[in-house]
Amino acid sequence: MTEARDPSDRAPQSEPGDEAPALRSSDPAVLRALAHPLRVEILAVIDELEEATATQIAERVGESPSNCSFHLRTLEKAGFIVRAEAKGTSKPWRSAHRSRDLRPDPDDIDSVRSSSTIGALYVQHEADRMIKFLTAHGNGKLPEWVNGVTVNISTFWATPDELAEVAEEIAHLVDRFRGRHDDASLRPVGSHKSHFFATLNPDLDAPLTGAEPAAD
């Protein structure tokens, strides 16, 4: 699973002087810390607001501040978040990274399982967000945006290498918007913050092309 808050955040390593580095980890212990639905929600809120207190997060996710604080400490211990600069008595949190690449080590079954759990949680999170969007804005109030909204499902045959090529192409589809997250002057008049959500997977329950049929 990979996640970037801005297209320019896809570099696997941080540049000298960057305040927030990119995260690349397949460590099962690190992955397990995020493999919880509420922690995924909490991290999504922090990413959206950039800085948020336990109270602000609790209001967004419908949990108590004390419960959110517990999960925040777990995320901090795993290195996903850090304390932001205090504002009076307010003690907000911020993401420790500008992007996260949590693809598993294919030779480590615990890594694969934990990364898969995180991926499933993010799919659910993004599916819920898209459902809310379509439900709230599907009445045609904003017709100029209709052609930019899509739910696309495709079926095709591909080898592992070909599928990996498609995944790489998808990862760079929004590179043209690079830098707009941090520099508002780069955003054209009339632009909205937008969300891109894509899934790609082989159907491992279907027969492999050229494979011998299983014996009865």
C-alpha atoms as one frame of an Amber mdcrd trajectory, in Angstrom:
protein
   0.000   0.000   0.000   1.288   3.469  -0.879  -0.122   6.813   0.104   0.980
  10.314  -0.872  -0.558  13.596   0.242   0.920  15.392  -2.759   2.197  13.991
  -6.098   5.670  15.336  -5.348   5.740  13.144  -2.241   6.376   9.939  -4.171
  10.165  10.004  -3.952  11.354   6.967  -1.970  13.837   9.016   0.033  13.736
  12.533   1.435  15.880  15.299   0.060  18.438  17.026   2.307  16.717  19.618
   4.446  13.210  18.187   4.121  11.368  18.534   7.418   9.167  15.508   6.794
  10.817  12.476   5.142   9.079   9.772   3.147   8.297   6.555   4.997   9.172
   3.190   3.448   8.626   0.249   5.746   7.644  -3.398   5.446   8.392  -4.114
   9.114   5.435  -6.115  10.494   5.716  -4.368  13.880   5.374  -0.949  12.223
   2.560  -2.116   9.956   0.594  -3.700  12.778   0.497  -0.363  14.611  -1.593
   1.058  11.766  -3.649  -2.072  11.125  -6.626  -0.799  13.139  -9.693   0.958
  11.672  -9.691   3.828  14.157  -5.982   4.495  13.673  -6.497   4.672   9.923
  -9.300   7.190  10.537  -7.166   9.195  12.966  -4.226   9.356  10.583  -6.551
  10.408   7.754  -7.852  13.290   9.883  -4.311  14.412  10.705  -3.387  14.264
   7.022  -6.428  16.330   6.092  -6.028  18.983   8.787  -2.194  18.777   8.781
  -2.253  19.390  12.538  -4.919  18.247  14.993  -5.424  17.758  18.721  -6.997
  14.677  20.282 -10.168  16.697  20.864 -10.374  17.825  17.237  -9.790  14.281
  16.047 -12.404  12.904  18.450 -15.011  15.278  16.995 -14.238  14.032  13.479
 -14.218  10.290  14.197 -16.983  10.173  16.821 -14.829   8.804  19.631 -13.825
  10.155  23.039 -10.660  12.278  23.322  -9.210   9.778  25.799  -9.686   6.869
  23.397  -8.163   8.902  20.577  -5.228   9.808  22.828  -4.541   6.119  23.421
  -4.418   5.398  19.690  -2.393   8.551  19.033   0.272   7.332  21.436   0.362
   3.999  19.598   0.839   5.798  16.286   3.535   7.969  17.838   5.391   4.958
  19.238   5.396   3.356  15.779   6.728   6.576  14.260   3.705   7.573  12.177
   3.055  10.886  13.958   4.918  13.433  16.062   3.989  16.358  18.240   3.494
  19.635  16.379   4.439  22.983  17.887   2.260  23.760  20.907  -0.224  26.598
  20.545  -0.912  27.847  24.038  -2.419  24.935  25.929  -3.203  23.143  22.674
  -0.885  20.239  21.851  -1.565  19.122  18.287  -0.180  16.167  16.372   1.128
  16.069  12.808   2.252  13.364  10.414   5.899  12.374  10.692   6.106  11.752
   6.936   5.187  13.436   3.675   4.259  10.042   2.184   3.961   6.412   3.236
   4.990   3.336   1.297   3.878   0.291   3.264   4.281  -2.394   0.630   5.177
  -5.691   2.286   8.256  -7.861   2.143   6.953 -10.695  -0.098   9.154 -13.205
   1.763   7.699 -12.286   5.178   4.187 -13.643   5.695   3.593 -11.376   8.729
   4.552  -8.360   6.633   2.207  -9.425   3.838  -0.683 -10.009   6.236  -0.231
  -6.693   8.042   0.115  -4.703   4.822  -2.967  -6.429   3.410  -4.949  -5.527
   6.526  -3.928  -1.876   6.196  -4.804  -1.906   2.502  -8.242  -3.355   3.231
  -8.873  -0.683   5.869  -7.919   2.099   3.472 -10.144   0.633   0.759 -13.051
   0.692   3.228 -12.171   4.237   4.329 -11.989   5.560   0.773 -15.083   3.637
  -0.340 -17.054   5.189   2.532 -15.760   8.641   1.565 -16.759   8.149  -2.079
 -20.214   6.878  -1.105 -20.763   9.956   1.054 -19.647  12.200  -1.806 -21.948
  10.586  -4.360 -24.851  10.617  -1.928 -24.347  14.265  -0.973 -23.531  15.674
  -4.416 -25.285  13.330  -6.813 -28.178  15.751  -7.262 -26.453  17.725 -10.021
 -25.819  20.894  -7.984 -22.306  21.160  -9.452 -22.674  20.134 -13.114 -19.266
  21.526 -14.098 -17.602  18.806 -12.004 -19.665  15.853 -13.298 -17.249  14.870
 -16.074 -14.393  14.765 -13.574 -16.072  12.206 -11.319 -15.676   8.560 -12.274
 -16.030   5.057 -10.922 -14.191   2.833 -13.386 -14.062  -0.961 -13.322 -11.966
  -2.871 -15.868 -11.169  -6.549 -16.418  -8.105  -7.608 -18.395  -5.409 -10.291
 -18.560  -1.857  -9.395 -17.524   1.360 -10.971 -16.279   2.863  -9.955 -12.901
   5.359  -7.669 -14.662   2.647  -6.047 -16.780   0.471  -5.456 -13.721   3.438
  -3.881 -11.933   3.910  -1.548 -14.922   0.276  -0.453 -14.695   0.676   0.163
 -10.954   3.697   2.385 -11.647   1.796   4.325 -14.321  -1.121   4.893 -11.943
   1.266   6.163  -9.277   2.374   8.974 -11.614  -0.972   9.960 -13.139  -1.305
  13.059 -10.955   2.325  14.206 -11.104   1.186  17.225 -13.142  -0.265  18.713
  -9.931   3.059  18.508  -8.133   3.681  21.072  -5.406   0.139  22.440  -5.092
  -0.377  20.925  -1.655   2.299  23.103  -0.033   2.280  26.124  -2.375  -1.185
  27.653  -2.757   0.124  30.049  -5.434   0.404  27.067  -7.795  -3.317  26.299
  -7.529  -5.381  27.689 -10.440  -8.389  29.858  -9.646 -11.433  27.609  -9.348
  -9.505  24.504  -8.283 -10.784  22.212  -5.529  -8.852  19.790  -3.372  -9.493
  16.467  -5.091  -9.116  12.804  -4.175  -7.691   9.983  -6.289  -8.382   6.402
  -5.212  -7.336   3.409  -7.306  -7.166  -0.321  -6.711  -5.436  -2.912  -8.865
  -5.281  -6.650  -8.246  -5.076 -10.026 -10.000  -7.954 -12.446  -9.577  -6.022
 -15.282  -7.944  -9.147 -17.446  -7.771  -9.374 -17.563 -11.579  -7.318 -20.083
 -13.600  -3.814 -19.066 -14.661  -3.404 -18.803 -18.443  -1.516 -21.830 -19.733
  -1.686 -23.730 -16.454  -2.645 -27.375 -16.387  -6.215 -27.881 -15.109  -6.430
 -29.243 -11.600  -7.010 -32.985 -11.354 -10.356 -34.148  -9.985
